Amino acid sequence: MQLIQELTLTINGQLVRLKDIAPTITLLEYLRQHGYVGTKEGCGDGDCGACTVAVIGQSAEGKPTYQAVNSCLIPVGSVAGREVITAEGLANGKLHPVQEAMVQTGGSQCGYCTPGFIMSMFSAYYEGKVDDLCIDGNLCRCTGYLAIRRASEMVTGKVENDSFTEKLSNCDTFLEPIDYTFSDHHFYRPSHISEVLELLQQHPSATLIAGGTDLGLELSWHRQTYPIMISLEGVEELKFINHASDFVEIGAAVPLTHIERSLQGIFPSIDEMIYWFAARQVRNRATLGGNIGTASPIGDLPPVLLSLDATVKLVSLNGERTILLADFFKGYRQTELQKGEIIFSVTIPKTITPNAVRRLSQSYKIGKRGTDDISIVAAAYTIDLDSNNTIVHARLGYGGVAATPARALSVESMLVGQPWTLETIQQAKTALYEAFTPLSDLRGSAEYRKKLVANLFEKFFVEMSQENI
């Protein structure tokens, strides 16, 4: 990588050169400091959507697409070489169709949240489907959602060829490598995994960033500084999904939106959990490797992956090794990763237990609100049954009830060999209530969490039984 003196990006069609600027300030900070004040600062946590902008990235099929993202969570270095569209850039002599629809339906009152809604709808407009899911990361506290939903219905499926569709057809989403330094801030964006590993050897204390949706919280609130940051966004070797007959392997830097679309129908528990995973803006950025690597006890996907016996491939300059995800988490925010080692991929087996004839699998997330919220408790279950309806394999994964995502190992052992009946479930519920020692916090008491751990398993049994009636 060649050392560069400035970062460049395109904002609303205009090339912008950034000199003498810390690469770790958020995109939101930069935009508002430079006059793009249509992008609002709301929560700073990626929860309200007021800061939403569109960035040109790649779809799951590898084609250029507009992606709605939370600018409050993205360091400006991460959008170097990209094109960013803000609310100010939509009207070209006349209102954009999504803006016009919002006006006609009366979808805006105070207007503070409106630019974020518009940018989410704008991004979805060019995919041909503007619906509730595209705006589930945007909050409005005064207009009410009915008018906004009517605006969405007016424009969905009515894409017009315009300057924005032309921009996509002529866009190159390749990310040039970056080696940028300002003051005591160093930002690297290598193109190959070998370069990442070499940089980690040179800078063992460096911070890795991919989507940045977790790390972005620290940047947004200036709670921590990151002198050396290595971005993985330009490493194509980490962006793959390999479908085999008996497994799926997913690169660590694959965004959750791509997983959502590429794995649809293969793993029901993944389908369900990703649906409730934060919001579209977060899923467009968040990666599988990041969700695992943060080792958060309330990460949404680890319980699901634990229930599916997923394995993790780790690589370093010394080679590679593969371990069970169940062995990856060592303590609160602590993992099996060694110095100079990174997550390369996650592999999820498709096959069921050899003597089983049926697999039951599903996940659940309990939070204060549906989407775009942190779990109080997350649970994921996989049960394999033989021809006699006897349990021959059991995996019960949980989040939010221990220092790490964890399996209810003793209950799994107890279930194997038992009939898949309500009596067995009631016995398991008693054991599950005592399986963990969760903490009480603002989201829920320890007692509430213990009851959820037990009751969600009964919910799973009831739902699976109803499906097979």
C-alpha angles and dihedrals in degrees: 000000000000119000110247129200098212143024120232132199137159120244118190091339096312122112110234124197117208115202128173094008130131108248090216098064109107123258087239092057092049094048095050093044089054101048103270091122095150083085101081131213110227125146099349088217102089090253106107104041096221089125095052118142132167122247124189108240140140127292122222086267092055096252125130112267141164112256123195109222139172106253090197090069101045123088109224090238089065093062095048108132092015132109118243124195121198131186090266090062100057105075112075105178089319137035118281112250092254091051091048091049091052090052094048095050095043091242095157131064117155088011097218095116095033100090090054092050090047093052093049090049091045092056093047092045091069090051088056097241122089108176145134092288093060092056100036089109094055123086127202120187103182116028100051123232100260094079091045091050090051089053089053091050091051094060106030113117093006102104114167123203105247142140090293095056088046090051091056093050091054098039126116112204096190111128117221117223115261134207105173131164131187121172104312095339120103121187122187128184108181124188100216135048091233088062091050091053093047091051090050090053090052093042109029092172094054120127119234118218130185115152092354095208092135098033089045090070090065091046093047094054096035090233094140139018125225110202094181120034127178116197119209095193094100095051105101091183087073095050107077140108114204114197112199129170094258105023147020120225117199125194116237094241097051109122117237091241089063092048090048091057101034097048098040110145097007100090113021093194092056091047090053098045096046089052088062095036107119109287140303093272091055095042090053089062108024116096133206092238091051094050090054098036095057087062090211113174088222098047108136102218103045094073089052093048091047090055090052095050092242121184129212126220114213123193135193138155086277093061135264138299135186124217136172113266086233088067095045100077113073104169143323105335088343125122142176091258113126127208110290093015128119137184109261103177148335122233122203119192118227098196124096128218110298096242094042125102100188138032125206116196135164142140136218135199124196117196141146090265134015109255128010097036140108118256122257086191129352121193135183128184136193120184125176118200131195126219090278092055090251120146110248098165131025133181121175114182125186140184130192096033104083142023089274137020102279147181124235091238099174092050092048089056091047092053098052110098094018126114117258094246137129090253090059091047092052090053090048091050091058090052093044092054088062097036097092139030104216126184129244117240141150092291098053146336124257089247092054091050092049090053091048091052089057101035096049090061090054089048088054091052093049094048094047091048092051091051090057098047 
